[in-house]
Amino acid sequence: MGMKFQIDDACWLGDDGWFHRGTIRIADGRIAKLESDFASDAPCGDEIVVPGLIDAHVHLREPGQTYKEGIANGTAAALKGGVATVLDMPNNRPPIATRESFEKKRALFAHKARVNYGLFWQATDGGEPAPETAAGAKIYMAQSSSLPAIGDADALARICRVQDLVVVHAEDERRFFHGVEKSGGRHGGRPSMEGRAPSRPDLTHHLRRPRAAVLAALANIEIALRKTPAKARPRLVVAHCGTVEELAWVRKMKRAGHDVWAETCPHYFLLTEEDYLRRGAALQVNPPLRSEEDRAAIFEAVKNGGVDFVSTDHAPHAPAEKAGKNPPSGIAGIEWLGPILLTLAKRGEMTWKRYLELSGQNAARCFGIEGRGGIREGAWADLTFVALGKTAKNAREKVATRAGFRPYAEFAFVARVRAMMIDGQTAWSDGRVRPGVRGREVFA
């Protein structure tokens, strides 16, 4: 790039979890030098600089369904949310399970992405390993594309033997209920929500995909790992953890020495099935929102340990689809990821060190993303400029994603992304995308 410049009188959150005031010198897209004469465990003012976030789980719907979002629009929403790097899932149309489809998708992102990016490969039984330039392989134990789900322990073990890193959607679709009566709120004599019927007769999504499907999936994953020789086992990420049982399983597997990581999403620690029943299909998501007990447990794990990083599972759908008779599942949340985590840190509900772990450091470690997720000398200058205490502006700003819906409308934000730098270039400023700035592929 050849550019050299400096940001004077900046207050940035360093890799040590402390705020530093001084000068950030940038050269050729990287942080060349940090000069500070002040450090504090609290923000040194209402304007701070934090590392660009890493959202390790997004669905930007391209190729195949650009009317839902698309790469350019989805990465603009990422900038609004303080996200500098996205890892995009492979359940496209067609699924990204061949070298040809993977390379075509890479070309689309190279041309359109406004932030840095990596792409997942969809694992299939008997399929080839993910390309070296992939973020990893995604296993869907519940069908999410034209390819079949993979739930059998032997099939999972065969995949584990050929992949280095797998992310698992842990719901065994063989345990789903497909005949839940819309009028009753019961299935097989089991009441919903501990005895309470849904407030609307059509809202049965959380009943059709019961907790038993998660438990069955975890059991088969564990069998598969034990069937796989220790030296051949991949790193395994349990995607979008939303239950007490998933947290307990991850703890158990970590204690047993398995290379297992836990991801969760804001909707699992801010919302419950009660919100889904109250607000309708806009909050229908896979896996479904669960009980208040689950929400509280996930929130505790976010604040104090038990999950490794927070992603969004950004899954936008057109408003007309969500309003239809058979609404698709998915919540679009990428543009609120930074403001949510920043708000929790500002309010003292987590330490700033924990904020760094959840927002980028741990995802970078897990997926091997070099030079991202921190403000340190030599790192890429992915910088998020934040205004603290700007609740009203968050409420008024236009929704960037094509989903056009605010899942966190009731959350009291006290942080707002004011500007974003990607590799030292201003990509977003005061609500506007700066044209011409493109991200890099992080695994190339």
C-alpha positions in Angstrom: 0.0 0.0 0.0 2.9 2.3 0.7 0.9 4.6 3.0 2.3 5.9 6.3 0.3 7.9 8.8 -0.4 8.2 12.5 -3.3 8.5 14.9 -2.5 10.9 17.7 -4.0 11.1 21.1 -5.7 7.7 20.6 -7.1 5.6 23.5 -6.7 2.0 22.4 -7.4 -1.4 24.1 -4.1 -3.3 24.0 -3.5 -7.0 23.9 -2.8 -6.8 27.7 -6.5 -5.8 28.4 -5.4 -2.3 29.4 -6.2 1.0 27.7 -3.3 3.0 26.5 -3.2 6.6 25.4 -0.8 7.8 22.8 0.1 7.5 19.1 -0.7 4.6 16.7 1.7 4.6 13.8 0.6 2.7 10.7 2.6 1.8 7.6 1.7 -0.4 4.7 -1.6 -1.5 6.3 0.0 -2.7 9.6 0.6 -1.2 13.0 4.2 -0.1 12.8 4.6 1.3 16.3 2.6 2.0 19.4 3.7 4.9 21.6 2.0 5.3 24.9 2.8 7.2 28.2 -0.5 6.2 29.9 -2.2 2.9 30.8 -5.5 2.2 32.7 -7.8 -0.6 33.3 -10.8 1.6 32.2 -11.4 3.6 29.0 -9.6 6.9 29.0 -12.5 8.9 27.6 -15.7 8.3 25.6 -13.8 7.7 22.3 -11.8 4.5 22.2 -10.1 2.2 19.6 -10.5 -1.5 19.8 -9.4 -4.3 17.5 -11.7 -5.1 14.6 -13.8 -8.0 15.6 -13.7 -11.5 14.1 -17.2 -13.0 13.3 -16.4 -16.7 12.8 -19.9 -17.7 11.7 -21.8 -15.9 9.0 -24.1 -16.7 6.1 -23.9 -13.9 3.5 -26.0 -16.0 1.1 -23.8 -15.6 -2.0 -23.7 -17.4 -4.3 -27.3 -18.5 -4.7 -29.5 -16.2 -2.6 -28.2 -12.7 -3.0 -31.8 -11.3 -2.5 -31.4 -12.2 1.1 -28.1 -10.4 1.7 -25.1 -10.7 -0.6 -21.4 -10.2 0.0 -21.2 -6.5 -0.5 -24.2 -5.7 1.6 -23.4 -8.2 4.3 -19.9 -6.9 4.7 -21.2 -3.4 4.9 -23.4 -4.5 7.8 -20.2 -6.1 9.3 -18.4 -2.7 9.3 -21.3 -1.1 11.1 -21.0 -3.8 13.8 -17.2 -3.3 14.2 -16.4 -6.6 12.4 -13.2 -6.6 10.4 -13.1 -10.3 9.5 -15.9 -12.8 8.7 -15.8 -16.6 8.2 -18.6 -17.5 5.8 -20.5 -20.8 6.0 -20.8 -23.2 3.0 -24.5 -24.0 2.8 -25.0 -22.0 -0.4 -26.8 -22.8 -3.6 -25.0 -24.9 -4.7 -23.3 -26.1 -1.4 -19.5 -25.4 -1.3 -18.4 -29.0 -1.3 -16.3 -29.2 -4.5 -13.1 -27.4 -5.5 -14.9 -25.7 -8.4 -17.6 -24.2 -6.2 -15.1 -23.2 -3.6 -12.9 -21.4 -6.1 -15.9 -19.6 -7.6 -17.0 -18.4 -4.2 -13.4 -17.2 -3.4 -13.5 -15.1 -6.6 -16.8 -13.5 -5.6 -15.4 -12.5 -2.1 -12.2 -11.2 -3.6 -14.2 -8.9 -5.8 -16.9 -7.8 -3.3 -15.9 -8.2 0.3 -15.5 -4.9 2.2 -13.9 -6.8 5.2 -11.4 -9.6 5.5 -12.8 -13.1 5.0 -12.3 -16.8 5.1 -14.6 -19.5 3.7 -15.8 -22.9 5.0 -16.1 -26.1 3.2 -19.1 -28.4 3.6 -18.1 -31.8 4.8 -19.6 -34.9 3.2 -19.3 -38.6 4.1 -16.6 -39.9 1.7 -15.7 -36.4 0.5 -12.3 -34.9 0.2 -10.5 -32.8 2.8 -11.1 -29.0 2.9 -8.8 -27.0 0.8 -5.8 -25.5 2.5 -7.3 -22.0 2.0 -10.5 -22.9 3.8 -11.3 -21.9 7.3 -12.3 -25.5 8.1 -15.0 -28.0 7.3 -18.6 -27.6 8.5 -20.7 -30.6 9.5 -24.4 -30.2 9.4 -26.1 -32.8 11.6 -29.4 -31.3 10.5 -29.9 -30.6 6.8 -29.2 -27.0 5.8 -28.6 -27.3 2.1 -29.3 -29.7 -0.8 -26.8 -32.1 0.8 -28.0 -34.6 3.4 -27.4 -34.2 7.1 -24.6 -36.3 8.7 -25.6 -37.8 12.0 -24.2 -41.3 12.2 -21.2 -41.7 14.5 -19.3 -43.8 11.9 -19.8 -41.2 9.2 -18.7 -38.5 11.6 -15.6 -40.5 12.4 -14.8 -40.9 8.7 -15.0 -37.1 8.3 -12.9 -36.5 11.4 -10.1 -38.7 10.0 -9.6 -36.5 6.9 -10.3 -33.0 8.3 -8.0 -30.8 10.4 -10.7 -28.5 11.8 -14.4 -29.1 11.9 -17.3 -26.9 13.0 -20.4 -28.9 14.0 -24.0 -27.9 13.9 -24.9 -30.2 16.8 -28.6 -31.1 16.3 -29.4 -34.7 15.2 -32.3 -34.3 12.9 -33.4 -37.9 13.5 -34.7 -36.7 16.8 -36.8 -33.9 15.4 -40.6 -34.0 15.7 -42.3 -33.5 12.4 -45.9 -33.9 13.5 -46.2 -31.3 16.3 -49.9 -30.2 16.3 -50.2 -26.5 15.7 -53.1 -26.2 18.1 -51.9 -28.2 21.1 -48.4 -27.3 22.2 -47.8 -30.9 23.1 -46.1 -33.8 21.4 -46.0 -37.4 22.6 -47.4 -36.4 26.0 -44.5 -33.9 26.6 -45.6 -30.3 27.4 -43.8 -27.4 25.8 -41.9 -24.9 28.1 -42.4 -27.0 31.2 -46.2 -27.2 30.9 -47.1 -24.0 29.1 -48.5 -24.1 25.6 -47.3 -21.6 23.0 -49.0 -18.2 23.1 -49.7 -18.6 19.3 -50.7 -21.9 17.8 -48.3 -21.7 14.8 -45.1 -21.1 16.9 -43.9 -24.6 17.3 -40.4 -24.4 15.9 -38.8 -24.9 19.3 -41.0 -28.0 19.9 -40.1 -29.6 16.5 -36.4 -29.4 17.3 -36.2 -30.5 21.0 -33.3 -30.6 23.4 -33.0 -34.4 22.8 -31.7 -33.7 19.3 -28.8 -31.7 20.8 -28.0 -34.5 23.3 -28.1 -37.2 20.6 -25.7 -35.1 18.4 -23.2 -34.6 21.2 -23.3 -38.3 22.1 -22.5 -39.2 18.4 -19.8 -36.6 18.2 -18.1 -38.0 21.3 -18.3 -41.6 19.9 -16.8 -40.3 16.6 -13.9 -38.7 18.3 -13.2 -41.8 20.3 -13.3 -43.9 17.1 -10.7 -41.5 15.6 -7.1 -42.2 16.4 -5.8 -39.5 18.8 -3.2 -38.2 16.3 -5.8 -37.9 13.5 -8.5 -36.1 15.5 -9.4 -32.6 14.2 -9.9 -29.5 16.2 -13.7 -29.4 16.8 -15.8 -26.3 17.3 -19.4 -26.7 18.7 -21.3 -24.0 16.9 -23.9 -21.7 18.4 -24.0 -23.3 21.9 -27.4 -22.5 23.5 -28.0 -25.0 26.2 -26.7 -26.0 29.6 -25.9 -29.4 28.3 -23.6 -28.1 25.6 -21.6 -26.2 28.1 -21.3 -29.3 30.3 -20.2 -31.4 27.4 -17.6 -29.0 26.3 -16.2 -28.8 29.8 -16.1 -32.6 30.0 -14.3 -33.0 26.7 -11.8 -30.3 27.4 -11.0 -32.0 30.8 -10.5 -35.3 28.9 -7.9 -33.6 26.7 -9.9 -33.1 23.5 -9.3 -30.1 21.3 -12.8 -28.8 21.6 -14.0 -25.2 21.4 -17.3 -23.6 22.1 -18.9 -20.8 20.1 -22.1 -19.0 21.1 -24.1 -16.1 19.7 -25.8 -13.0 21.2 -29.3 -14.4 20.7 -28.5 -17.3 23.0 -27.5 -15.1 25.9 -29.9 -12.2 25.4 -33.1 -13.9 24.2 -35.2 -17.0 25.1 -38.0 -19.0 23.7 -40.4 -16.7 25.5 -39.1 -13.9 23.2 -39.7 -16.1 20.2 -43.3 -16.8 21.3 -43.9 -13.1 22.0 -42.2 -11.7 18.8 -42.8 -14.4 16.4 -41.0 -16.0 13.4 -38.5 -13.1 13.2 -36.8 -14.8 16.1 -37.0 -18.3 14.6 -33.5 -19.7 14.5 -31.6 -23.0 14.3 -31.0 -24.2 16.9 -34.0 -22.7 18.6 -33.9 -20.2 21.4 -34.2 -22.1 24.7 -35.2 -21.5 28.4 -34.3 -18.7 30.8 -32.1 -21.3 32.6 -30.1 -21.9 29.4 -29.9 -18.2 28.6 -28.5 -17.4 32.1 -26.0 -20.2 31.9 -24.7 -19.1 28.5 -24.5 -15.5 29.7 -22.5 -16.6 32.7 -20.1 -18.6 30.4 -19.7 -15.6 28.2 -18.8 -13.3 31.1 -16.6 -15.6 33.1 -15.5 -18.5 30.9 -17.1 -21.6 29.4 -17.4 -20.4 25.8 -14.4 -19.5 23.8 -15.7 -16.8 21.4 -18.9 -15.1 20.3 -20.1 -15.1 16.7 -23.4 -14.1 15.2 -24.5 -16.9 12.9 -25.7 -14.0 10.8 -28.4 -15.6 8.7 -30.6 -13.0 7.0 -33.8 -13.7 5.2 -36.1 -11.3 3.2 -38.9 -9.8 5.4 -41.6 -11.3 3.2 -40.1 -14.8 3.8 -40.2 -14.4 7.6 -43.8 -13.2 7.3 -44.9 -16.2 5.2 -46.7 -19.4 6.2 -43.4 -21.4 6.4 -40.8 -18.9 7.6 -37.1 -19.9 7.3 -34.9 -20.0 10.3 -32.2 -17.4 10.9 -31.4 -14.2 12.7 -29.4 -11.4 11.2 -27.1 -9.9 13.9 -23.7 -8.9 12.5 -24.2 -5.2 12.7 -24.9 -5.4 16.5 -22.0 -7.7 17.5 -19.5 -5.1 18.5 -22.0 -2.8 20.2 -23.4 -5.7 22.3 -20.0 -6.9 23.5 -18.7 -3.4 24.0 -21.8 -2.5 26.0 -21.3 -5.5 28.3 -17.7 -4.5 28.9 -18.6 -0.8 29.5 -21.3 -1.8 32.0 -18.8 -3.9 33.9 -20.5 -7.2 33.1 -17.3 -8.6 31.7 -13.6 -7.5 31.9 -12.0 -5.8 29.0 -9.6 -8.7 28.8 -12.6 -11.0 28.5 -14.0 -8.8 25.8 -10.7 -9.2 23.8 -10.9 -13.0 24.1 -14.5 -13.2 22.9 -14.4 -10.6 20.2 -11.4 -11.8 18.3 -8.4 -13.2 20.2 -9.8 -16.7 20.7 -11.3 -17.0 17.2 -7.9 -16.0 15.7 -6.2 -18.7 17.8 -8.8 -21.3 17.0 -8.8 -20.8 13.3 -5.2 -19.8 12.9 -5.9 -16.3 11.7 -2.6 -14.4 11.8 -2.2 -10.7 12.5 -5.8 -10.1 13.3 -7.9 -9.7 16.5 -5.5 -7.4 18.4 -3.8 -4.0 18.5 -0.1 -4.8 18.7 3.0 -3.9 16.7 3.1 -5.9 13.5 -0.6 -6.7 13.4 -2.8 -5.6 10.5 -4.4 -2.2 11.3 -8.0 -3.5 11.6 -9.3 -0.8 14.0 -12.8 -0.1 15.3 -13.4 3.5 16.5 -16.1 3.4 19.2 -18.2 6.1 20.8 -19.3 5.1 24.3 -22.6 6.3 25.8 -24.4 6.8 22.5 -27.6 4.8 23.2 -30.0 7.1 21.2 -28.0 6.9 18.0 -28.1 3.1 18.0 -31.9 3.2 18.2 -32.2 5.6 15.3 -29.7 4.2 12.8 -31.0 2.5 9.7 -30.7 -1.3 9.6 -27.9 -2.3 7.2 -28.8 -5.9 6.6 -31.5 -6.8 4.0 -33.4 -8.6 6.7 -34.6 -5.2 7.9 -35.2 -6.4 11.5 -33.8 -5.5 14.9 -33.5 -8.6 17.0 -32.0 -6.7 19.9 -34.3 -3.7 19.9 -34.9 -4.0 23.6 -31.2 -4.1 24.5 -29.8 -0.9 26.1 -26.8 -0.1 24.0 -24.1 2.2 25.4 -21.6 1.8 22.6 -21.7 2.7 18.9 -19.2 2.0 16.1 -18.2 5.4 14.7 -15.6 4.3 12.1 -13.7 1.3 10.9 -10.3 0.7 9.4 -9.5 -2.4 7.3 -5.7 -2.9 6.8 -5.2 0.8 7.6 -7.8 2.1 5.2 -11.0 3.8 6.4 -13.8 1.6 5.2 -16.7 3.0 7.3 -17.3 6.4 8.8 -20.3 7.9 10.5 -22.8 5.6 8.9 -21.3 5.5 5.4 -19.3 2.9 3.5 -16.2 4.3 1.9 -16.1 3.0 -1.7 -13.1 1.1 -3.0 -11.9 -0.6 0.2 -11.6 -4.3 0.0 -10.7 -6.9 2.6 -8.1 -9.8 2.3 -8.6 -13.5 2.3 -7.1 -14.5 5.7 -6.1 -18.0 4.8 -4.6 -17.4 1.3 
